[in-house]
Amino acid sequence: MLCALYARCSTSDQTCEMQLHELREYISRRGWKDGGEYVDTGFSGAKASRPALDRLMADAAKRKFDCIVVYKIDRFGRSVLHLNQQLAALTSHGVRFIATSQSLDTDQKNPTSRLLLQILASVAEFEREMIRERTLSGVRAAQAAGKIVGRPKRVFARNEVVRLREQEGLSWRAIGKKLGIPAMTALDSYRQSAPASRTETASPEKPVSGGKRKRVSAAKAVVGRTLPAARPSPMRK
C-alpha cells in the first residue's frame, strides 16, 4: 500500500522530524511504501487551509496514494468541522486515514475506530480553546502589570520624516524608501509629531512621479486675498 506522510508543527522554531521518524518506522514495519512527505511548519491546526495540507488533499483526489498517515489526529487538524469535512472527502476518494500513536483507522471494517476519531477530534478542539484562553489571560495579566505587549516599535529618525516632507517635499513612498520603513509608518509618524493646527491628508498609495509634491498653483496662492472694490459705473443723464 502506498502511504502519504503528513506532519505539522505550530511554530517555525519547532521541527517535525520526530513525527516523520515515527511515521517512517510505522510504514516500514508493515511493508508499506512511502508515497511522499507533506510537512507544514509554523501553521496552526485550527486553519483549514495550509500549503502542504492543500497539496495533500489535491493529491488524494487524484488517488496518488492509498492512505494518509499522521502521528496524532491534532497534527492533521484541531477543528471538528474541518476534520469531518476532510475525512468525508478522503472517504469519497477511497483514501484511508491513520493516526499511528492513537491507533485510529478509517477503514470500513473498523467502525469503533471511527467513533474514537470523532471523540478525539472534539478533545483536540477543546484543548486548543483552552490554550487560547490561557494565552489571552496571560496577555491581560501582563498589560495590567504595565508591560508592553505586542509588536515592538520601529526605530528610525522621526524628525527626519518631518524634514523630508516639509523641506524637500518628498512623497510618503519616497520617504519610506529613504528611511527603510513602510510608507504608512512614515505617514503615522508625521501625524503624531505634527501640531494640532496642521492637517495632512496625502495618500501614500498615489505618489507623485519623481518623489516630489506638486507645487501649489498660483491661482490657489491668491485665494483668500481681498480684491479691490470695483468702481461704480457713471450714471447716464
C-alpha positions in Angstrom: 0.0 0.0 0.0 1.3 3.5 -0.9 1.1 5.9 2.0 1.5 9.7 2.3 3.1 11.0 5.5 1.8 14.3 6.9 3.4 16.2 9.8 2.7 19.6 11.3 4.1 21.9 14.0 2.6 25.2 15.1 5.8 27.4 15.3 8.7 27.9 12.9 11.2 27.2 15.7 9.9 23.6 16.1 10.7 20.6 13.9 8.6 17.8 12.5 11.5 15.3 12.3 10.3 13.3 15.3 6.8 12.8 13.8 8.3 11.9 10.4 10.7 9.4 12.0 7.8 7.6 13.8 5.7 7.6 10.6 8.6 6.1 8.5 9.1 3.4 11.1 5.3 2.6 11.1 5.0 2.0 7.4 8.4 0.2 7.3 7.2 -2.4 9.8 4.2 -3.1 7.7 6.0 -3.3 4.4 4.1 -0.3 3.0 5.6 2.1 0.5 6.4 5.8 1.1 4.2 7.9 -1.2 5.7 11.3 -0.2 6.0 13.5 2.8 3.9 16.6 3.4 5.1 19.0 6.1 3.5 22.2 7.4 5.8 24.3 9.7 4.5 27.3 11.5 0.8 26.7 10.9 -2.0 26.4 13.5 -4.1 23.3 13.5 -7.2 25.5 13.5 -6.5 26.7 10.0 -8.4 24.6 7.4 -6.0 25.8 4.6 -2.3 25.0 4.8 0.2 24.7 1.9 1.2 21.1 2.5 -2.3 20.1 3.6 -3.8 21.6 0.4 -1.4 19.7 -1.7 -2.1 16.5 0.2 -5.9 16.8 -0.3 -5.4 17.6 -4.0 -3.2 14.5 -4.5 -5.7 12.4 -2.6 -8.4 13.5 -5.0 -6.1 12.2 -7.8 -5.6 8.9 -6.0 -1.8 9.3 -5.9 -1.7 7.2 -2.8 -3.9 4.8 -0.9 -3.5 6.0 2.7 -2.6 9.1 4.7 -0.6 8.5 7.9 -0.2 11.1 10.7 1.3 10.8 14.1 -1.7 12.2 16.1 -5.1 13.5 15.0 -4.4 17.0 16.2 -1.4 17.2 13.8 -4.0 16.9 11.0 -6.4 19.5 12.5 -7.9 20.8 15.7 -11.3 21.7 14.3 -14.1 19.1 14.4 -15.9 20.8 11.5 -12.8 20.9 9.3 -11.7 17.4 10.3 -15.1 15.9 9.4 -15.1 17.7 6.0 -11.6 16.4 5.2 -12.3 12.9 6.3 -15.5 12.8 4.3 -13.5 13.9 1.3 -10.9 11.2 1.8 -13.6 8.6 2.2 -15.2 9.7 -1.1 -11.8 9.4 -2.8 -11.2 5.9 -1.3 -8.2 7.0 0.8 -7.7 5.7 4.3 -6.7 7.9 7.3 -4.5 6.5 10.1 -3.3 8.2 13.3 -0.4 5.9 14.4 0.0 6.9 18.1 -3.7 6.7 18.8 -4.5 3.5 16.8 -7.1 5.3 14.7 -8.1 4.0 11.2 -10.9 5.0 9.0 -11.1 1.6 7.4 -14.7 0.5 6.7 -14.0 -2.7 8.7 -13.3 -0.7 11.9 -16.4 1.3 13.0 -15.1 1.6 16.6 -12.1 3.5 15.4 -14.3 6.0 13.5 -16.2 6.6 16.8 -13.0 7.2 18.7 -11.8 9.5 15.9 -14.8 11.8 16.4 -14.3 11.9 20.2 -10.6 12.7 20.0 -11.3 15.4 17.4 -13.6 17.1 19.9 -10.9 16.7 22.6 -8.3 18.3 20.3 -10.5 21.3 19.6 -11.3 21.7 23.3 -7.6 21.6 24.1 -6.9 24.3 21.5 -9.6 26.6 23.0 -8.1 26.1 26.5 -4.6 27.0 25.2 -6.1 30.1 23.6 -7.9 31.1 26.8 -4.7 30.7 28.9 -2.7 32.8 26.4 -5.3 35.7 26.5 -5.3 35.6 30.3 -1.5 35.9 30.3 -1.7 38.8 27.9 -4.2 40.6 30.1 -2.2 40.0 33.2 0.9 41.4 31.6 -0.9 44.5 30.4 -2.3 45.0 34.0 1.3 44.8 35.3 2.3 47.6 33.0 4.2 45.5 30.5 4.2 46.4 26.8 2.6 43.7 24.8 2.7 43.4 21.0 4.9 44.2 18.1 7.9 46.4 19.1 8.1 49.9 17.6 10.3 50.7 14.7 13.4 52.6 15.4 14.1 55.5 13.0 14.7 59.2 12.9 11.2 60.6 13.3 12.2 64.2 13.0 13.8 63.2 9.6 10.3 62.4 8.4 9.1 65.9 9.1 12.2 67.4 7.4 11.9 65.3 4.3 8.2 66.1 4.0 8.2 69.8 4.7 11.6 70.9 3.4 12.3 68.5 0.5 8.7 67.8 -0.4 9.2 64.1 -0.8 6.2 61.7 -1.1 5.4 59.2 1.6 6.7 56.3 -0.5 9.9 58.2 -1.2 10.4 59.0 2.5 9.7 55.3 3.4 12.2 54.1 0.8 14.9 56.5 2.0 14.5 55.6 5.7 13.8 51.9 5.1 10.3 52.0 6.6 6.8 51.4 5.1 5.0 54.5 3.7 2.2 54.2 6.2 4.7 54.2 9.1 6.1 57.5 7.8 2.7 59.0 7.5 1.7 57.9 11.0 4.9 59.3 12.5 4.3 62.6 10.7 0.8 62.9 12.0 1.9 62.1 15.6 4.6 64.8 15.5 2.5 67.4 13.7 0.9 70.3 15.6 -2.8 70.3 16.1 -3.3 73.0 13.5 -1.6 71.0 10.8 -3.7 68.7 8.7 -2.2 66.1 6.4 -4.4 64.1 4.0 -1.9 62.9 1.5 -2.3 59.3 0.4 0.9 57.1 0.1 -0.8 54.9 -2.5 -0.7 57.7 -5.1 2.8 59.2 -5.0 3.7 62.0 -7.4 6.2 60.9 -10.0 9.8 61.8 -9.1 9.0 61.7 -5.4 8.1 65.5 -5.3 4.8 67.0 -4.3 3.0 69.2 -6.8 3.6 72.8 -6.4 0.7 74.9 -5.3 -0.5 76.7 -8.3 -0.5 80.5 -8.4 -4.3 80.5 -8.7 -4.6 78.7 -5.3 -2.0 81.0 -3.8 -4.1 84.1 -4.3 -7.2 82.5 -3.0 -8.4 84.4 0.0 -6.8 87.7 -0.8 -9.0 90.8 -0.6 -9.7 92.1 -4.1 -10.1 95.9 -4.6 -13.7 97.0 -4.8 -15.0 97.7 -8.3 -15.7 101.3 -9.2 -19.4 102.0 -9.9 -20.1 102.9 -13.4 -21.2 106.6 -14.1 -25.0 107.2 -14.4 -26.1 108.3 -17.8 -28.1 111.5 -17.7 
